[in-house]
Structure formats: C-alpha cells, structure tokens
Amino acid sequence: MSEETEAESSRLTAWVHGRVQGVGFRWWTRSRALELGLAGSATNLPGGRVEVVAEGPRHACERLLELLRSGDTPGVVEHVADQWAAPRGGLSGFVER
C-alpha cells in the first residue's frame, strides 16, 4: 500500500443489524473508533439497527469495519451493510447518539 493510499481519508457509513441496542454496542464502537483515530458517531436507529459514521484514514476505517464484523462486539451482529464516500469533514471526536 502506498503512503498516499494509506493516508487517503474516507467516510465509512455502516448499518449494523442484529441485537445491538441496549448492550453497550455504541460505547464499544466509540472506543474502537477513538483508538483508531477516527471521528464520527454511532446512532441507534428505529428497528434495532445502529448506524456508524466514521471519517479518517482509509485503512483505519477498514479496520473499524472488520471489528464491527468480527463477532467480538457486545450483543449479536447479524449483518453489517457498508457504504464508502469522500469525507465531508466537520466531525470532531466520536459521539454516541
């Protein structure tokens, strides 16, 4: 991987399906994202899903997505849908909503 690719900033939006509300999932996601140096949010959605938005280096976003799919999360993750985009900026820290 070239330095340019590694440093390339990306925006990951992931929709996490399963039993992921009320089990510490957003807190866990926030902790992992901050460890990776990402900014964004983890938000409960109707229907029991959690939406994770993260911006930062592409490799760090990819690692967060791997962790969301790892089976080592709180609760039970059944499926993670992801969407990639150019970063929009304006995010600071990582918040639970």
Secondary structure, DSSP 8 states (H G I E B T S, - for coil): --HHHHH-EEEEEEEEEEE-SSSSHHHHHHHHHHHTT-EEEEEE-GGG-EEEEEEEEHHHHHHHHHHHTSS-SSSEEEEEEEEEE-------SEEE-
